[in-house]
Amino acid sequence: MYDVLVVGSANADLTVRVERRPGAGETVRGTDLVESAGGKGANQAAAAARIGGRTALLARVGGDAFGELLLSAQREAGTDVSPVIVDESARTGTAMIIVDPDGDNSIVVSPGANAALTPQDVAAAKEVIAAASVVSLQLEIPMESVRAAAAAAEQAGTRVVLNPSPAPEAALAPELLAVADPLVVNEHEARQLSGLADGTPAEWARALHDQGARSVVITLGGDGALTLDASGTVEVPGVRVKAVDTTGAGDAFTGALATRLAGGDALPEAARFAVRVGAAAVTKPGAQPSYPTRAELEALAPEPPQG
């Protein structure tokens, strides 16, 4: 039995820090290249596992050094990697990341083995899907595989957390929206998918709910998050920290959110916890290396008193 099964991507993150981002045709000097484990799916799994969630990952990696790097990182975090498929003929997915002095990043992803995660792979994992309380999905694997995972989760009665990132150019498929509980988006994704360019987070959330999402969470960076479900709309305040690197912070939030939903938290309570995890993640460089354990979380961003 798992709290969270993540079906998604696994990438090797290749990160360089710069004093400023280059313009078109320009070359700037950066720091030494840092290789670390990443990918939205693997990030969410690592975040969930590090805070104590019983977590498994369904992904594809290549039979190369980067693939072993990713598997080792998941094992260290506490993730069950038995569903991961090692494709000896493929290259592991990679992400090239540029980080500026404010901690903001620009990312280019080369899918590699992620592009070969098929609906057949998902079908072969139906027992793992049925054994999970929550299945977390993103869009760095083929869309038909995302649909297959969502359908399998719905059939098994497993709750679906859908993080539609990178945001599709077209509208999300109705069958994906219909199982999203919640749909987790940042401000850019919310604006794009809602079709309300000049709206507010509450208006974006209502529009996405009206489009079919069962519930919605909009992440707001340092300002926290907003949740919308049958109980209404709740604004979750942010946690103020000094940002070093925002890479993977949204994945830390989503992994933590899925874990707390699996444990029975209501959506606003799960989001309050996830905001703390996301805030802790931006205080260290990298994606997975920055994710806190429960003890580290309490030391850096202790839970605020209730009432």
N, C-alpha and C positions, 0 to 999 in steps of 0.2 A: 504494500500500500504506500502510495506517495502523496505528499501534500501537493506538489507541483511537478508536472511534466512539461518541459519546454520543448517545443518543436520548432526548430529554426536554424539559424546560421551559426557558424563558428569560423572566425577569421583570426589570422595573425595580424596584430596591430603594429605598424611600423611608424614610429612617432619621432618627429623632429620639432624642436622649439625654435622660434624665430623672434627677432625684435619687432618685425612687422611683416605682414603677408606681402608676397610679391604681386605686382601688377602684371598685366599682360606683357609677355616678352621680357620680363625682368628676372634677374637672378639675385637672390639674397643669401647671406650666410646663415646657417643654422647650427644647432648643437649636434653632438654625436647622435646617430640613429639609435633608438631604443626599440627592441623587439619585445612584445608582450602579448598575452592572450586576450582576444576580443571577439567581436561578432555579436550582434544583438541577441541571438538565441543563447549562445554560450555565456554572455554577460548576465542575462537574466537568471540563468541557472546558477551561476556562481554566486550572485547576490542572494538568491533564495537559500542556497545551501549554507553560506557563511553565517547567516543569522539563525540557522538551526532548522530550516525547512527540510523535510525529507524530499529530496529533489532528484529527478532524472532528466537526461537530455537525449533527444532524438535529433541527430544531425549527421552530416557527412564531412569527413576530412580526408585529405590525401595521405598517401603512404610516404610522407616526407618529414623532414625535421620540424616543420611548422605544425604538422598534424600531431606529432608527439608532444610538442610544446603545449598545444591546446588540451590534449588528454591529461597531461600531467597537472595542468592548472585546475582542471575540473576535479580530478581526484584529490588534490590538495584542499580544494574548497569543501569537499564532502559530497560531491555529486556522483550519482550512479551513472557511469558511462557505458554500461552494458548495451543500451540501445544504439550507441553511436556506431555508424558504419564507416569503416576505413577502406577507402577506395584507392588501391595501390596504383592505379593508372592515372589518377587525377592529381592536380596540384591543390593544396589547401588554399581556401579563400584568404585574401589579404586586404588590409585597409591601410592606405597611406594617409597619415594624419599630420596636419600642421597646426601647432598651438602657439597663439600669440601671448604677449606678456599679461593680458587680462584673464588668461585661462580659456578663452574662446577658441574653437577649433574649426578647421575645414577638413573634410574627409572625402577621399575617393576610394571606392570599393571595387576590387576585382573578385567576382563571385567564386571562381574555381569550383571546388567540389560541391559547394552549396547549390549550384545550378543543377546538380544531378540528384538532389533529394526528390524522389518521385512519389506519386500517390501509391504506388505499389509498396514502397518503403513504409509509408504510413499504414497501409492495410496490414502489413506484416507485424506492426506494433499495436494492433487493436487491443490486445490484452493489457499492455502497459497503459494505454489511454484509459481503459476502463478502470484500472487500478489507481488512478489519480483523482484527487479531489478537484484540482484545477488544471486545465491545459492552457499554457501561455503561448500565443502566436504573434509573429511579426511578419514582415514582407520582404525579407532578404533571401527567401527561397522561392521556387516557382509558385505562382499563384494557384495553380491547380493542386499543388501539394498542401497549401494553406487551406483551400476549400475542403480537401479530403480530410484533413485533420479536424477542421471545425465540424464537419458532418459526422465523423466518427465519435467525437466528443459528445455531440448532441444525442446521438443514438445511445451512447453509454450513460447518459445522464451526468456527464462531467461538465463542470462550469468552465466557460471559455473567457479568458482575458485576451483581448485583441488589441495589439499595439500596431496600427497600420503605418509602419515606418520602414523604409522611406515611403512617404505619402504617394499614392498612385496619382497619375495625371487625371484619370477618369474617376468617376464616383465609385465608391466601394460596392461590391456585389451585394444585392439585397440579402442573400442567404448568409453572408458573413456578418452584416450588421444585425441580422435577426438573432444571432447567437451571442453577440458581444455583450458580456455582463461582468465587467464594463468594457467599453471602448476607451482606450487610453491614448490621448493625443496631447502634443504640445501646442503652444499658441499658433505656430505656423501651420501645423497640420489641421488644427481645429478651424482656422480661418479658411483654408483651402477646401476642406471636405464639407464644411457647412454651407459654403457658397456665400457667406456674409463677410465681405471684405472689410466693412467698417463696423462690425458688431462688437459686442462685449463678450467676455468668456461665458457669462450666463446665457447670452443669446446664442452663442455657438453651441453650447451644450444642449439647449432646448431644441435647436434645429437638428442636431445629430440624433437626439432622442426621437424627434418626430420622423426622421428618416428611417427609424427602425431599431436603433441600438437600445438594448434593454436598460442599460445605465451608461453613464459617461463620466470620465475623469479627464480634466484638462490640467496639465502641469504648467506651472507659471514661473519656473526658475526659482530665483531667490524669494519670490512672493508667495510660494507655496503651491496650492492646488485648489481646484474647484470640483466638487462632485455633484452629480445629479442622478437620483434614482427615485423609486416610488415614494420615499419619505420626503423628497424635496431637494432643494439646492443648498449646499453647504460650502462656505469658503474656509479653507484650511490655511492658517497662516504659515509663512515660511520660517526657516531657522537661519539666523544670520551667521555666516561664517566667511572666512577669507578664501575666495576661490583660487585654486592653483591650476586646475585642469578640469574642464567640464565634460571631457570625453567619458561616455558611458554612464553619466549621471541619471539620464532618463531610464536606462536599463536597470540601474540599481533601484530606482523608484518602483518600476514595474515588477521586478522580482520580489521585492519586499511586499508590495501590495498583494500579489498573488498568494504569497505565503500566509499573510494575515487573513485573507479571505478564506483560504483553505482551513484555517483554524477557527472560523466562525465569526470573525469580526464583521460588524456592519461596515458598509462602504466608507463613510466618513472617518471611522476609527482606523480602518486599514490605511486610508490615505494619510492620516496624521502620522502614523508610524513610518510610512513610506517617505514622507517629506523629510523626516529625520535621517533616514538612510541615504537619500539622495544628497542631502546637505553634507553628510559626512564624506561621501564619495568625492566631492569636488575639492576637498582639502588636501588630496594627495594626487600625484601624477598618475596617468594611465587609467584604464578602465577597471578590469578585474583586480589588479593590485591595490586599487584604492577602496575596495568594498569592505565595510566594517564587519567584524564579528559582533555578537550582542554586547560583549564586555566593552569593546572599543566604542560602540555606539553610545552606551550609557556614559562613558567617560567624556566623549566629545559633545554629544547632543542629548543630554538626559531628558527623559520624558517629562513634559510640563505637568504641574499639578492640575487635577481636574476640579471643575466647579468654579 
